[in-house]
Amino acid sequence: LTARHLAYVIYTSGSTGTPKGVMVEHASTVNLLHWSSGVFADSEISRTLFSTSISFDLSVYECFVPLSQGSTLYLVEDALALAQTPLDVSLINTVPSAIAALVDQKAVPASTSVINSCGERLKADLIERVFESSGVEKICNLYAPSETTTYSTWICMPRGEAVVETIGRPIANTRVYLLDGHGGPVPFGAVG
């Protein structure tokens, strides 16, 4: 078995809307685990909510990152289950629309120190609402297509620091290129 061998196939419609199977290699998956171990403290990931269907790429993070660090998973049907059944979770990894619903219902557990936002645009007003209404200490915005094993860019915003709407910078051992409609690099500061 080498790093280039297939780890799994996950199906997505991605940004094109056309369903396809994405083949993910071991190297990419191991890199996600390696990067995560340097970004999230053991205490932050020690009790992770596993709320995403295994047919969606976010589940790779929710399952394998905590398990690779010896942490506990709390399995629920979806993140909104926290409104009905509060759990002692330290990290929630879900889409901004679910985060907003949890904030609206005052259902972010007091034990939650980190919220990872992914899969949708994260807006500054939601970040501010989370900090105002909960004990969350850090919000991370994570982005990527399925082809890059769940996440390829990230930014974490600690409580009390400036809130920025950005997809952040590349995770460890990766690069990001911003290209124009013809596949050429865009100038610094331009929209890609």
PyMOL commands that set and color helices and strands:
alter all, ss='L'
color gray80, all
select helices_A, chain A and resi 26-39+42-45+58-68+79-83+96-104+124-133+146-148
alter helices_A, ss='H'
color red, helices_A
select strands_A, chain A and resi 6-12+20-25+47-50+72-75+91-94+114-117+138-143+153-158+169-170
alter strands_A, ss='S'
color yellow, strands_A
deselect
rebuild
show_as cartoon
